[in-house]
Amino acid sequence: MLFGKRLEVNFSKHPNITQGAETHEYVNSNLNRFNRNAAKNYRYCCSPTKMIHLSTLSQDITEEDIVSLV
C-alpha cells in the first residue's frame, strides 16, 4: 500500500543493462538529481496521480499509438 492505494510492481524481463557508447556516469556530478541535496526537492513530492507526462514524441504519432504504448 502507498498513500492508501494498492501499488503494483512488475520486474523487468531484462536482468542486466548493457551500457551504450552514449552512457554517462552522474554519481558525483551536480547534474545528478538524486544526490544528497535531494531534501530540497521534497516540496515537489506529491501522491501519485492518474496523469502521465510524455515528451519527445514524433510529429506523426497518433492517439492510437500512444494508447497502445501505455
N, C-alpha and C positions, 0 to 999 in steps of 0.2 A: 504494500500500500504506500502511496506517495500523495501527500496532500488529500488524504481521504479517498483516493481513487485507486483502482487496480492498475498496476503497471505491468505491461507485457514486455519481456526481454527476450530477444532472439539472438543466438550466436551466429557469427558469420560462418559461411561454408568454406572460407579461406583461412586455414590455420596460421599462415605466415604472410607477411607483407614483403614483397620484393621491391626494394628501393630503386627508383629510376635515376637517370642521369640528372634530372632536374630537382631531385630531392635535396632539401637543405635542413640543417640542424639548428634549432632555435632555442636550445636549452639555456644558454647564458646570454641570449640576445634580449635587447629591450623591446624587440618586436614580438616576444613570446607573451601571449595574452593570458597564460596560465602560470605566471610567475608568482613570487612571494608577495607581490603588491596586489594580488587578486582581491584582497579585502576591500580595497577602494571601489571595486566594481560590484560589491554586494548590493548596492542600492538599485542596480539594474536587474536583480533577480526577481522572478515572479513565478507564480504557479503555472503549470502547463495550460496552454490554450488549444483550441481547435484550429488555429491558424498555422499555415506553413509558408515559409518565405522561400521563393525561388529566384535565382539570379542567373545571369549569363545564359539565357535561353536563346536558341536560334530564332531568327526572324520569321521562319516559315513554320514554326511549331503550332500545332492546333490544340484546342481544348481537349480533344480526344487523346492526343499524345500525352498530355500532362496527366490526365486521369489514369491512363494505363501505367504511368510511372509511379504514381502514389497509390 
